[in-house]
Amino acid sequence: MFKRTLKKRIVCAGYGLHTGEFSRIIIHPASEKDGILFVKKVGNVLRYLPLSSSKVKSTMFATTIGNDDFVVFTVEHLLSTLHGFGVDSAIIEVEGDEVPGGDGSASLFADAILDAGIFTLTAQKENILLDNTVRVEHNTGYIEYTPASTLIIDGVIDFNHPRIRRQQYTYHNSPEHFYSELAKARTFGFLKDYTTMQALGLARGSSMENTVVLDEKDVMNTDGLRFRDEFVRHKILDMLGDLYTLGGSLKGHITSYKSGHSLNHMFVNKIASFMEKKAIVAPQTLQPALVFTV
């Protein structure tokens, strides 16, 4: 019911999945007015980047945010963790160009937040609701939203690969569910795409230490999978992070079929356009929230 931040600052460091460069982020407790705010020292001056959908600059294999001062690559796993734990306010100090990749999941951030603890602020949360169905489509994928008082994501993926095929998972957002069901699900990729991605300047920090790698027939990692359906769980983890670029927590039942960062961002942009048009008071049964008329 109330906004949340951290009890103390946390530090996460490591190599980026795409740049392959060492980076560090320091997540500081913040007031309810700060929201999610990225900060970076550019030259000798601190520059600020408030989180919003308009700050998304790229969705090619990851989500990059930025403004005229700086960009931050691969923010989705960090944002997913903040969203999952219900952290509304945090100042994220960035040293480097990319959020550390950890083991390719959200465990690096989830474990650090659990160690720091959550502090409840005095301001009420401002959740986001829509009062009608919304649907976006791209190629063979789609995302559909229907109103609900909590966030539920029904994720479906369908790959022509013998170890993936069609997978479905239903996720009900809460700190407990996030940590037990999503946080440990790693990013994945196909060996056949590796050379192409490197030519695009991507996946330079990827290895079997931080990515589930598949050849034509099987998973190449000697330790196998953490979940039988780790692939679809990671897709939901990514979506949870991309949804947080709205700047608040969306409440509703989301059906996601073959989604990725680009489709997620199309969906977020559509929601953001409704938010800009009209806001009305939420019904008592769903408070505290902002309800936007479609």
C-alpha positions in Angstrom: 0.0 0.0 0.0 3.0 2.4 0.6 6.0 3.2 -1.5 9.2 1.4 -0.7 13.0 2.0 -0.9 16.1 0.3 0.5 17.2 0.3 4.1 20.8 0.9 3.1 22.8 1.3 -0.1 24.0 -1.7 -2.1 26.8 -2.2 -4.5 26.7 -4.6 -7.5 29.8 -5.0 -9.8 30.8 -7.2 -12.6 31.1 -7.5 -16.4 28.4 -6.4 -18.8 26.7 -9.1 -20.9 27.0 -7.1 -24.1 29.9 -4.7 -23.8 32.1 -7.1 -21.8 33.4 -4.2 -19.8 33.6 -4.0 -16.0 31.0 -1.8 -14.4 29.6 -1.0 -11.0 26.2 0.3 -9.8 25.5 1.7 -6.3 21.8 1.7 -5.4 21.0 4.3 -2.7 17.8 4.6 -0.6 15.7 7.5 -1.9 12.6 9.5 -1.0 9.2 9.0 -2.4 9.7 12.0 -4.7 12.8 10.6 -6.3 11.2 7.6 -8.0 13.8 5.4 -9.9 16.6 7.8 -10.9 19.8 6.9 -12.6 22.9 9.1 -11.9 26.2 9.2 -13.6 29.3 11.4 -13.3 30.0 12.8 -16.8 33.3 14.7 -16.6 33.2 16.4 -13.3 29.4 16.9 -13.3 26.6 14.7 -12.0 24.0 14.0 -14.7 20.5 12.6 -14.0 18.2 10.2 -15.9 14.7 9.7 -14.5 13.2 6.4 -15.6 10.4 6.6 -18.1 9.4 4.9 -21.3 10.5 7.9 -23.3 14.1 7.3 -22.2 14.3 3.9 -23.9 16.8 4.2 -26.7 17.2 0.7 -27.9 15.6 -2.7 -27.6 18.0 -4.8 -29.7 18.6 -7.9 -27.6 18.4 -5.8 -24.4 16.9 -2.6 -23.1 19.0 0.5 -23.2 17.9 3.8 -21.6 19.5 7.2 -22.0 19.3 11.0 -22.6 21.6 13.6 -24.1 24.0 13.1 -21.2 24.6 9.3 -21.0 23.1 5.9 -21.8 22.9 2.7 -19.7 22.8 -0.6 -21.5 21.0 -3.8 -20.3 18.8 -2.4 -17.5 16.0 -5.0 -17.7 17.2 -7.5 -15.1 17.8 -4.7 -12.5 14.5 -3.0 -13.3 12.7 -6.4 -13.0 14.2 -6.9 -9.6 13.0 -3.5 -8.4 9.6 -4.2 -9.9 9.4 -7.6 -8.3 10.3 -6.4 -4.9 8.1 -3.3 -5.1 10.9 -0.8 -4.8 9.4 2.5 -6.0 12.2 4.8 -5.1 16.0 4.3 -5.6 18.9 6.4 -6.8 21.1 4.2 -9.1 24.6 5.5 -9.4 26.3 4.1 -12.5 30.0 3.6 -13.0 30.4 2.4 -16.6 28.1 2.0 -19.6 26.2 -1.2 -18.8 24.5 -2.7 -15.7 26.6 -5.7 -14.5 25.4 -9.0 -15.9 26.1 -11.3 -12.9 25.2 -14.8 -13.9 22.8 -13.7 -16.5 19.8 -13.8 -14.1 18.5 -11.2 -11.6 20.2 -13.0 -8.6 23.0 -10.5 -8.3 20.4 -7.7 -7.6 17.8 -9.8 -5.7 20.3 -11.2 -3.2 21.8 -7.7 -2.6 18.3 -6.2 -2.0 17.3 -9.0 0.4 20.6 -8.4 2.3 20.0 -4.6 2.5 16.3 -4.9 3.4 13.3 -2.9 2.3 12.2 0.4 4.0 8.5 1.5 3.8 7.9 5.1 3.0 4.9 7.2 4.1 3.5 8.0 0.6 1.0 5.6 -0.9 1.9 3.7 -4.1 0.4 5.0 -7.3 -0.3 1.9 -9.3 -1.4 2.1 -12.9 -4.6 0.6 -14.1 -6.4 0.7 -17.5 -10.2 0.3 -17.7 -10.3 -1.8 -20.9 -8.5 -4.4 -23.0 -5.3 -3.3 -24.8 -3.5 -5.4 -27.4 -0.3 -4.9 -29.5 1.0 -7.2 -32.2 4.2 -7.5 -34.1 5.1 -10.3 -36.6 3.7 -13.5 -34.9 3.8 -12.2 -31.3 1.4 -10.2 -29.3 0.7 -8.8 -25.8 -2.8 -8.4 -24.5 -3.9 -6.6 -21.3 -7.1 -6.9 -19.4 -7.9 -5.1 -16.2 -7.1 -6.8 -12.8 -6.3 -5.6 -9.3 -2.9 -7.3 -9.3 -0.2 -7.9 -11.9 -0.4 -11.3 -13.6 1.7 -12.3 -16.6 0.8 -15.3 -18.7 3.9 -15.9 -20.7 4.1 -18.2 -23.8 7.1 -18.8 -26.0 7.4 -21.1 -29.0 10.9 -21.9 -30.5 11.7 -24.4 -33.2 14.3 -26.0 -30.9 14.1 -29.5 -29.3 15.0 -28.2 -25.8 12.5 -25.3 -25.8 9.5 -25.8 -28.1 6.4 -24.3 -26.6 6.6 -23.2 -22.9 4.0 -21.5 -20.8 4.2 -20.0 -17.3 1.8 -17.9 -15.2 3.5 -15.4 -12.8 1.7 -13.4 -10.0 3.9 -10.5 -9.1 5.1 -10.3 -5.5 8.5 -10.2 -3.8 8.1 -13.9 -2.7 7.1 -15.1 -6.1 9.8 -13.0 -7.9 12.6 -14.4 -5.8 11.5 -18.1 -5.9 10.1 -18.2 -9.5 12.0 -15.7 -11.7 15.1 -14.2 -10.1 17.4 -17.2 -10.9 16.2 -17.7 -14.5 19.1 -16.9 -16.8 19.3 -15.2 -20.2 19.7 -17.6 -23.1 21.0 -17.6 -26.7 21.8 -19.7 -29.7 25.3 -20.6 -30.7 24.5 -20.0 -34.4 23.6 -16.3 -33.6 26.8 -15.6 -31.6 29.0 -14.4 -34.5 26.2 -12.1 -35.8 25.7 -10.6 -32.4 29.4 -9.9 -31.9 29.5 -8.2 -35.3 26.8 -5.9 -34.0 28.9 -5.1 -30.9 26.8 -7.3 -28.7 27.3 -10.4 -26.5 31.0 -9.5 -26.0 30.7 -10.5 -22.3 28.5 -13.5 -22.8 29.8 -17.0 -21.9 28.4 -20.2 -20.4 29.0 -18.6 -17.0 26.2 -16.1 -17.6 24.1 -17.4 -20.5 22.3 -20.6 -21.3 23.8 -21.5 -24.7 22.0 -23.9 -27.1 23.5 -25.6 -30.1 21.2 -27.2 -32.7 20.1 -29.9 -30.4 20.7 -29.3 -26.7 21.8 -27.0 -23.9 25.6 -26.8 -23.9 26.1 -25.7 -20.3 27.4 -28.6 -18.2 25.3 -27.6 -15.2 22.1 -27.8 -17.3 19.0 -25.8 -16.5 17.9 -24.3 -13.2 14.2 -24.8 -14.1 12.7 -27.1 -16.7 11.0 -24.0 -18.2 13.8 -21.6 -17.5 13.4 -20.0 -21.0 9.9 -18.8 -20.5 10.6 -17.7 -17.0 13.4 -15.5 -18.2 11.2 -14.0 -20.9 8.7 -13.0 -18.1 11.6 -11.6 -16.0 12.6 -9.4 -19.0 9.0 -8.2 -19.5 8.7 -7.3 -15.8 11.7 -5.1 -16.2 10.5 -3.5 -19.4 7.1 -2.8 -17.9 8.8 -0.8 -15.1 10.0 1.8 -17.6 6.4 3.1 -17.3 7.7 4.7 -14.0 5.2 2.8 -11.9 3.7 -0.6 -11.4 1.0 -1.7 -13.9 -1.9 -3.7 -12.5 -3.6 -6.1 -14.9 -3.7 -9.5 -16.5 -1.1 -9.6 -19.3 -1.0 -12.4 -21.9 2.3 -12.4 -23.7 2.9 -14.6 -26.7 6.4 -14.7 -28.3 7.3 -11.3 -26.8 10.7 -9.7 -26.7 12.1 -6.3 -25.7 10.8 -4.6 -28.9 7.3 -5.8 -28.5 7.4 -5.1 -24.7 8.4 -1.5 -25.5 5.6 -1.1 -28.1 3.2 -2.2 -25.4 4.6 0.2 -22.8 4.5 3.1 -25.3 0.8 2.4 -25.9 0.1 2.4 -22.2 2.1 5.6 -21.7 0.0 7.3 -24.4 -3.2 6.5 -22.5 -1.6 7.8 -19.3 -0.8 11.1 -21.0 -4.4 11.5 -22.2 -6.6 11.1 -19.2 -6.4 10.1 -15.5 -9.4 9.5 -13.3 -9.8 8.5 -9.7 -9.6 4.7 -9.0 -12.5 2.7 -7.7 -12.4 2.1 -3.9 -11.8 -1.6 -4.4 -8.6 -1.0 -6.3 -7.1 1.9 -4.4 -4.4 3.2 -4.3 -4.1 3.5 -8.1 -4.5 5.6 -11.1 -7.0 4.4 -13.6 -6.6 5.4 -17.3 -9.4 5.4 -19.7 -8.6 3.6 -23.0 
